[in-house]
Amino acid sequence: MFDIDTLNKYDKSGMYKVYDAWPELARQSFETDHKPIHFEDIDHVIFAGMGGSGSACDILSSILSKSKIHVDVTKGYHLPSTLDSKTMVIVISASGNTLETLTVLQNAKNTTAKIVAFSSGGRIEEYCKKYILNFRKLPIYNSPRSSLPVYLYSMFKILSSILPISISEINNSLNDLEMMSKKISSSNLGTNNPSLELAKWIKGIPIIYYPWGLRAAAIRFKNSYQENVKSHAIAEDILEACHNGIVSWESHSNINPILLQGKDDYEKTKQVWSIVKDYFKANGIEYHEIFSVSGGILSKIMCLIYLLDYCTIYKSIMLGLDPTPVKSIDFIKTRMNVTN
């Protein structure tokens, strides 16, 4: 039987409790008296972050896609060569010790770009203090990936001068997260919990198909599934998949397709979804559909991430695994002489 006792038995660090508190943490973070950093004459923004911190980069990039600002997301060591004095480099590392992100910060310092860094401390805080760079310290709850709403909603306040998102849209997303919590949190472990239902449905390796606008949610699910469930997961753009990946279904496999759809996807994208579903039905391939909530891009992405992340927690518990430890990442970090 799947109940609170089962969650507590395997989730020894209490990750699920942090996720239960996501709406509250998001609201508190946005309502905290963060002092905004004002930047003028910015036409290029570069986000740098890895893992859970990289999820915030992807979401912010999606939001800025509606603006006239050129956006790059760097998940590695190198900065684009196109940066100049009108470029803003935003580095995010919840641990404060991510080698790739620290390297980007160090490289950015030697350019004319404007810089702001976010972390819970670590080497990034030390570096920013040493060279008097814009730095904001934010807490970690359980793990960097669990702390996503804390970083994201704090940044909405701190970076309000460049983020084209209204306070009303932010408040709507907070309300939508609260409504989603009632459906998927540990207070509803019975029927009609979409996160729990998806976790039970996945029997093999999940592949999540997504339209471009929901890419941030799909990549986040892949990453969270890999970290929490300790298993493979795949994410593919649905339009690109129709030009290559769809052929893979001509062979038998243990891949489970999940169709991540927006309530107002582009008309031609909706046609593609319909064709792909017909293809799966014609070939006896079972699939699972997940739809975004209505509303702005922030509500859509954050509610999807909330639902899908909670699915990965439930799945790990079903397999008798603690979702928090990431021994393989720790092995890599230790070899790189970096403390996560």
Secondary structure, 3 states (H helix, E strand, C coil): CCCHHHHHHHCCCCHHHHHHCHHHHHHHHHHCCCCCCCCCCCCEEEEECCHHHHHHHHHHHHHHCCCCCEEEEECCCCCCCCCCCCEEEEEEECCCCCHHHHHHHHHHHCCCCEEEEEECCHHHHHHHHHCCCEEEECCCCCCCHHHHHHHHHHHHHHCCCCCCCCHHHHHHHHHHHHHHHHHHCCCCCCCCCHHHHHHHHCCCEEEEEECHHHHHHHHHHHHHHHHHHCCCCEEEEHHHHCCCHHHHHHCCCCEEEEEEECCCCCHHHHHHHHHHHHHHHHCCCCCEEEECCCCCHHHHHHHHHHHHHHHHHHHHHHCCCCCCCCHHHHHHHHHCCCCC
